Amino acid sequence: MKKIGVIGAGSWGTALAITLGSKGHEVKIWDLDSVHLEECKKNRENARYLPGIKFNDNLQMADTAEEAISGADIVLFSAPAQHFRSAFKGAMPYITEDMVIVNVAKGIEQKTLCRMSEVAEELMPQVKYVVLSGPSHAEEVGKLLPTTVSVASRDRKLAEYIQDIFITDRFRVYTNDDVVGVELGGSLKNIIALGAGISDGVGFGDNAKAALMTRGMAEISRLGIALGAEKETFLGLAGVGDLIVTCTSMHSRNRRCGIMIGEGMKPEEATKKVGMVVEGMFTTEAAYELAKKAEIEMPITEGIYRIIKGEISAKEAAEELMGRDRRHEKE
């Protein structure tokens, strides 16, 4: 059994901590929000983000980041993508070279347009980095419902090491060596989930959503391949698997936010009402800039970007997409 420190007591970090604890690992979780941390410690559950799921005996709350990380074999980062850099910087004094870093945040850093692995390697060039991604709502993982994910690292043995530690009879883990593809698949699907929600909110129906998901995956693949990802990754768990679950489930905060926007709510109001970080709102802007930089055509992403910026309505965006020039599907 291993010692695992978890940074970030949101729904996803807590669900994974519960999963790891249920396997017998010693897990300590810490969060920057001391009030939230104290509530979790007192109630032995994350009533704010994952209500009704009690902590097992192997999961403890740490009072400081140092307490969570010191002596750990693995440090799991579950901070929102836009806060990953600051969370990693704060943890660095306690991270030793033999510790393995597992990141589960799905996003692209604004301004720098960096993936999370690029941020970690910038701050700690010799970091042992693994990304975990796939179709995995925290609400279901916390209840130990069957879930399958992918872990990716450029070091195959490192991915297999994390696979062995995380895998259970309810949490199946596959390995992958395409870090770029796994990170981009997990990040960019949030944009399409926003669009799927907007489509539902407007009332366009299942046909429109199916088309949006399919053509959305085409744009994700185009950008991903241009940035060095492998095409096959987008057909797997971190690609189409995560896209399906995020675009179709009400567990998805991105889809819920999109529904409210489609119904006429302003994007900032919808984000606030969701009550948790809506990664797709940030990733849309970053992906829009990445696409321009790489000279890749991403019409759905551009349409959602313009909706978020208030330049066009959801119906106007749909009209523009449906009115584009005819072309071959494989172009």
N, C-alpha and C positions, 0 to 999 in steps of 0.2 A: 504494500500500500504506500502511496505517495503523500507528501505534504503539498497542498495547493493553495496559493493565495489568489484571491479574486478581487480585482479593482473595479468597483462599480456595482451597486446593489439595485440596479433596475430590474425589470422583469426577466430579461434574458440572462444576465449574470446570476441572478438568484436561481433560476430554473436549472442552469448548468451546475451550480453549486449543490443543489438538491440531488441532481443526478449523480454527481461525483461522490457525494456523501453517502448515497444509498448503496454505492459499490464498496464502501469501506474506506475511502480515502479521507484523510484529515484535511478539512477545508476551512479556511478563514477568509471572511469577506469583509471588505472595507469600502466605505463610500465617503465622498467629500461632504455630504449633507449629514452633519452630526445628529440633527433631530431625527431624521429618517433612520439613521443607524440605531439610535437609542430605541425607537419604536420597534424595530425589527428584533432587537435584543430582548426587549420586554415581552413582546407578544409571541416570540418564536415563530414568526411568519412575516412575510412582506405584505402587510395589509394594504399598502398604498398601490403597489404595482402587480402583486400576484396573490390576491386575497384568498383565504380558505385553504391554502396549502402549507401545512405545518413543517417546520424544519426537523430534520433527523438529528440524532445525537452527534453525528460527525461534523455537523456544520455549526461553526461559531462565528460571532461577530467580533471583529478586531477594532480596537479603539483608535489605532493609527495605521497608516500605510506600512510603516516599518514592522509593526507586529504581524500584519498579514503576510508580508513578503519574506522577512528574515527566516532563514532555514528552509524555505520552500524549494521543492524540486521544479515546480511549474508555477508561473505567474500568468493568470488569465485576465486579459483586459477586456472589460465590457462597458467602457465609457463610450458615449456618442462619438461618432467619427470626427466631428469638428472639435472635440475636446481630447482626442487621443494624444495629440502632441503634448499638451500640458500634463495629462495624466501620466504619460510615459516619463516626461522630465521629472515629475515629482517622485516617481518610483525609482529612478536611476541610482540614487545613492545606496539603495538596498539590494539592487540586482547584481548578482555575481555572474561571472562568465559561464558557469556551468548550468545556470538556470535556463529553462526553456520558456519562451514567451509565446502564448497562444492568444491571438486576437480574434474577437468575434464581432467587432464593429463593422458595419457595412456602409461604406461611404467613400467619397473623394474629398480631400481637404480643399476648401475654397482658397483662392488666391494662388497657392502653390500648385494646385491641381495634382497633388501627390496621392498615391494609394497609401494605405496604412503601412505596408511593408517598406515603402520608400521612406516614410517618416521615421520608422524604427531604425532602419539602416543608416539614415542620416545622423541620428542621435547616438547610435551605438553600432558602428560598422561591423562588428563581429557577432551581432545578436543571433541567437538561435531562434528563428522566427517560424511560426506555423499559423496559418489562417484556417479557421473553422467556419464553414458556410453551408447553406442548403435550405430546403423547405422545412422550417422548424419554428413554429410559433411557440413562444415561451409558455403560454397558457396550457399547451398540451404537453410540452416537455416536463414542466413542473409537476404534472399529474402522472408522469411516467407512462404516457401513452406512446405507442410505437412511432418512432421517428428515425429518419435516415439522413445523414449529413456527409459532407466531404471535408477532409483535412488536407491542406496542401503545404508543401515546403519544397524548396529546391534540393534539400537533403532528404532522400527517400527514407533513410533509416530514422530520421527525426520524425517524419510523418507517421511512420509505422509505430514508433514509440508512443506518440500521442494517440494513435488509433487504439493501441492496446489499453491505454489508461482510461480512455473515455467510453469504450464500447461496452454495452450491456445487452441483456436479452430484450431490452426495450429501446435502446439507443444504438442503432447500427451505424458504423463509421467506415467509410471508404477512404482510400488514400489517393492523392493526385500530386503531380509535380509541376502543374501549371499554376503558379501563384498569381500571375497576372490575370489569367482567365477567371479563376475562382474569385478573386477580389472584385474584378469588374462585373462579373455576373451577379454577385450579391449586391453590388452597389447600384448598377444601372436598372435592375428590375424594379427598384422603388419608383423610378420615374414612370415606368409603364403602369405600375400599380396606381399611381396618382391619376394617370390618364384613364385607367379602367374605372376608377371611382367617379371621375368627372363624367364619363360616358353613362354610367349607371344613374348618376344624379340628374343628368339632363333627361334621361329616359330613353336612350337610344336602343336598348335591348341587347340580347345575347349575341346576335350576328355582329354587331358593331364591336362588342368587347372581344369576341374571338378574333376578329380581324386586327384589332388594336394589339392584342397579345402576340399574334403571329408576326405581324409586320414590325412590332416593337422588338421582338427577338432578332429579326433580320438586321435592324440598326445596331443593336447591342453587339452582335457578332461582327458587323462591319468595323465598328470602332475598336472592338477588342482585338481582332486580327491585325489591324493597322498598328496597334500598340504592342504587339508581340505575343498575344494569347493564341491558344490552339483552338481551332474550330470545334473539335469534339467536346471541349469543356462546356460549351454553351448548349450542348445536347444532353448534358448530365444534370446532377443534383443542384449544383451551384448556378446552373443556367436555367433551362426550361423548368426544372423541378421547383426552384424557388420562385420563378415567375408565376407559375400556376397558382401556388398557394397564396402568394401575396396579392394577386389580382382578383382572387375569387372569395377570399375569406373575410368575414367581419372582424376577425382578430387583427387584421392588417390595419395599422394606424394610417399608412399611406393611402390605402383604399378608402378608409372612413373619411379622411381629410378631403380626398378627391370628390367623394359623394356630396359633401357639404358645399364644396366650390361649385360643383355642377348644379346644385339646387339654388345657387345664387349668392352664397355667403362669400365675403371677401377672403382671400387666401390667408391673411394674417389672423383673421377671426376664427377660421376653420382650424388652423394650427393650434391656436390657444384652446379651443374647445376640446380637441383630442386629448390634451393634458399631458402628453409625452412628446419626446422629440420625434418629429416627422422628417426622417433622413432624406426622403425624396425631394423635399423643398430645397435643401442645400445641394443635393447631388444633381438636380436638374440644371442649376446654374453652372456648376463645375463641368458637367458633361457637355453643355452647350459651348463652353469655352474650349474644352478639349477637342470637340468635333471641328470647330473652326480652325484650331491650331493644326490638326491632322488633315484638314481638308476632306472630311468625311461628311456625307449627306445624312442627316438625321431629322427628317421632317416631323416626326411625332414628338421627339424631344424639343425641337424648336417651337412647335405649337404649344406644348405644355409650358415651356419657358415664357412665351408671350402671354399666356393666360395668367401665370403667376405674377408677371410684371404689370398686369392690367392693360396690356396693349390691345387684346382682343377678347371676345367672349368665347365660351366653350363651343357654342353653336357656330360661330365664325371660324374657329379653328377646324371644326369638323368639315365645314364647307370647303375650306382651303385644301384639306387633305383629300377629300373626295373629288375635288376638281383638278387635281394635279394631272399633268400630261400622261397619256397612256404609255405603258412600258411592259417589257417582259418580266415575269415574276422573279427570275433568277438574276436580273441585272443588279 
